[in-house]
Amino acid sequence: MPTLTYPKEDLKNLLKKKISDEKLVEIIQLIKPNVEDISEDEIDIEHYPDRPDMFSVEGLARAI
């Protein structure tokens, strides 16, 4: 399964609301991908191949 790295600030800006890292991880895991790592600047997510719509930061934000 592919693991993609997203800029965390870009994702949070696209969501247009303040959200903690813990809540962000919780929400992402509810919609299927696995969060591998979250750092100050980036978030690494392991995706399933059946959800290519979430391969971009914009698609992930839309799914959230």
N, C-alpha and C positions, 0 to 999 in steps of 0.2 A: 504494500500500500504506500502511496506517495506521502511524504512528509514535506509540508510547505511552511515557509517562514513568512510571517506578515509583520509589517510595522504596527506596533500596538497603538500608537497615537493615531495613525490613519484609520484604523478600525474604530476606535472610540469616537473620532470626529465624524465618521459616517453614521454612527448610531445616534448622534445629536443629543446625547444625554450623558451625564456623569455616571460612571459605573466602576465599581471596584474590580480589581483583578480577580478576586475570588468569585464574585458574582458572574463575571465574564466567562470564566472557566466553567462554572456550573451551567450556564446557559448553552455554551458551545457543546458541552457533553450531552445535553438533552436533545440536541438536533442531530446527533450521531457521530461526528468526528471525535477523536481522542486528542486531548491537549497533551503534548509530549513535554513541553517546557515553556515557561513564561519568564521573561527577564524584564529589565527596566525598559528596554526599547523594542523588544520583539516577542512574538508568540509563535511557537512551533506547533503545528497541528498535523496529525496523521489522518488522512482522508481515506474514505472508501471510494473505489473507482466508480460506484454507481451514483455519485453526487458531484459531477464535474461542474455544476453551477456554483459550487463553493470553492473552486480552485483560485478565484481572484478575491481580493479583499472586499471589493464591492459586492460580489455574490455572497460572500460570507455575511457581510453586514445585512444584506437583504434577507437572508435566511433567519438571522437572529431577530 
